[in-house]
Amino acid sequence: MFNILIVEDDKNTRRLMEDTIKDDGYNTFTAENGVEALIILEVQQIDLVVVDVMMPQMDGLEFTKILRRNNVKTPMLMVTAKGEPSDIKQGFLVGIDDYMVKPVDDEEMLLRIKALLRRSQIATEHQIQIGDVTLDYSTLTVTRKEESIELPKKEFYLLFKLLSYPNKIFTRYQLMDEFWGMDSDTSENTVNVHINRLRNRFKDYSEFEIVTIRGLGYKAVKKK
């Protein structure tokens, strides 16, 4: 499941966007300005950001500029009350990927989100190809040549997440929060158990491996 961060200072607009995006099957996180959004990005993996331009403390343009300056390539959908070409041009110059002018049409926003996720190489058909290995999100299967394995949901989601961001370190807390939730009674050891199961299943695969980063968490490494 993809994580969408909504950065909008107007409470009603933010809540409406959150409900619309969540109803379409995404996880949502919200922030009132760029400062709060940066804090969220430090602890949470985000797949796409919907960001307003005019906000207190740190506006959308400055927020985007900081991300791009730090080589963060997360897709950015800018929402602006200004439809002037000069304003839109400024957004693209700092690094946004797409824009919408308020009032936002909900259906169009969802279509643009899907398009941006496609462009960020996380395909809407939810497939990852690594050499002869294919991960298919819709069937929870990992296929290699003639062999196809259907995984339990949590195991598949973990593997898909790690391989969607090769070489990126995910903490146990991040993975626990995303797939089990902060209010879950399970412990971080649950993540370790699922990772070990994945390692055992794919120990003979030369295409990828899951690496433990001592004291932090895990990352996936593509070998082909």
Buried (B, 14 or more C-beta within 10 A) or exposed (E): EBBBBBBBBBEEBBEBBBEBBEEBEBBBBBBBBBBBBBEBBEEBBBBBBBBBBBBEEBBBBBBBBBBBEEEBEBBBBBBBEBEEEEBBEBBEEBBBBBBBBEEBEBEEBBEBBBBBBEEBEBEEEBBBEBBBBBBBBEBBBBBBEEEEEEBEEBBBBBBBBBBBBBEEBBBBBBBBBBBBEEEEEEEEEBBBEBBEBBEEBBEEBEBBBBEEEEEEBBBBEBEE
